[in-house]
Amino acid sequence: MKKLILFFAMLMSSYIGFAQENEIKNLLEQQRSGWNKGDMEAYMQGYWKSDSLLFVARSGPDYGWQKTLESYKKFYPDKASMGFLTFDIKEIKMIDKTHAFVLGAWNIKKEKDEAKGFFTLIVQKFESGWKVIVDHSS
């Protein structure tokens, strides 16, 4: 009987982890969709709307949702400059029930050029759903 209970507990744990990974992938897909529509505000909905949001790029770390939005708008002022974004999720590791680590690659194709790199994210589950709380993109 103990083995059966342990088996079902492990099965439920796997199912919960799989469901959470799908929710995180959905978050990233919503961001990608907003980006590809040229809607930076929609893209930013995937980030934690807090002064504590941490975004790390080549230029170094910055804090805050608003500052991150302003930086994005500076470098990508219109749909043409935003290009077409794709993600390649390499792995999602659950840290605990409400936090996960995400590793992936990004690619932006524009009419005349292409940019690509990698990202690591820490995402957190809030009542409103999963949000990126740390983004390190290069």
C-alpha positions in Angstrom: 0.0 0.0 0.0 2.9 2.4 0.8 4.4 1.8 -2.6 1.0 2.6 -4.3 0.7 5.8 -2.3 4.3 6.8 -3.2 3.6 6.0 -6.9 0.5 8.2 -7.0 2.3 11.0 -5.1 5.2 10.9 -7.7 2.7 10.8 -10.5 0.8 13.9 -9.2 4.1 15.7 -8.7 5.1 15.0 -12.3 1.7 16.2 -13.5 1.9 19.4 -11.5 5.4 20.1 -12.8 4.3 19.5 -16.4 1.3 21.8 -16.0 3.5 24.5 -14.5 5.9 24.2 -17.4 3.1 24.6 -19.9 1.9 27.7 -18.1 5.4 29.2 -18.3 5.6 28.3 -22.0 2.2 30.0 -22.5 3.5 33.1 -20.7 6.5 33.3 -23.1 4.2 32.6 -26.1 2.0 35.5 -25.1 5.1 37.8 -24.9 6.3 36.6 -28.3 2.9 37.2 -29.8 2.7 40.8 -28.4 6.2 41.5 -29.7 5.4 40.2 -33.2 2.3 42.4 -33.3 4.5 45.4 -32.5 2.8 45.8 -29.1 5.4 46.5 -26.6 2.9 47.0 -23.8 1.5 43.5 -24.4 5.0 42.1 -24.4 5.7 43.7 -21.1 2.7 42.1 -19.5 4.8 39.0 -19.0 7.1 40.9 -16.6 6.5 41.6 -12.9 5.1 45.1 -12.7 7.4 46.2 -9.9 10.4 48.4 -9.2 12.2 45.2 -8.1 12.0 43.6 -11.6 15.7 42.9 -12.5 16.7 43.1 -16.2 20.3 42.4 -17.1 21.6 43.2 -20.6 25.0 43.8 -22.2 25.0 47.3 -20.6 24.5 45.9 -17.1 21.6 45.5 -14.6 18.6 47.8 -14.4 15.7 47.6 -12.0 12.1 48.3 -12.5 9.2 47.5 -14.9 8.9 51.1 -16.1 12.6 51.5 -16.8 12.6 48.2 -18.7 9.7 49.3 -20.8 11.4 52.6 -21.6 14.7 50.8 -22.5 12.8 48.5 -24.9 11.0 51.5 -26.5 14.3 53.3 -26.9 15.9 50.4 -28.8 12.7 49.2 -30.5 10.6 52.3 -31.2 8.3 50.7 -33.8 7.1 47.4 -35.3 9.7 47.5 -38.1 12.6 47.8 -35.6 11.1 45.0 -33.5 11.2 42.5 -36.3 9.9 39.0 -35.8 10.8 37.3 -32.5 11.2 33.6 -31.9 12.2 31.7 -28.8 13.8 28.3 -28.4 13.2 27.1 -24.8 16.1 24.9 -23.8 15.0 24.0 -20.3 12.6 24.9 -17.5 13.6 23.8 -14.0 11.2 24.2 -11.1 13.0 25.8 -8.1 10.0 25.3 -5.9 6.2 25.5 -6.2 6.2 29.2 -7.2 9.6 29.8 -8.9 11.2 28.4 -12.0 14.4 28.9 -13.9 14.1 29.2 -17.7 17.0 28.9 -20.2 16.4 29.7 -23.9 17.5 31.4 -27.1 16.0 34.3 -28.8 16.1 35.4 -32.4 14.8 38.6 -34.1 14.6 38.7 -37.8 14.2 42.1 -39.5 14.0 43.0 -43.1 17.7 43.6 -43.5 19.4 41.9 -40.5 19.0 39.4 -37.7 19.9 39.5 -34.0 20.1 36.5 -31.7 21.3 35.5 -28.3 20.4 33.7 -25.1 18.3 34.4 -22.0 18.0 33.1 -18.5 14.8 33.9 -16.6 13.5 33.5 -13.1 9.8 33.4 -13.2 7.4 33.5 -10.2 3.8 32.4 -9.9 1.5 35.1 -8.6 -2.3 35.1 -8.1 -2.5 36.6 -11.6 -0.2 33.9 -13.1 3.4 33.5 -13.9 5.6 36.6 -14.4 9.3 37.2 -15.2 11.0 38.6 -12.1 14.6 38.4 -13.4 15.7 38.5 -17.1 19.3 38.2 -18.2 19.5 38.5 -21.9 22.6 38.7 -24.1 
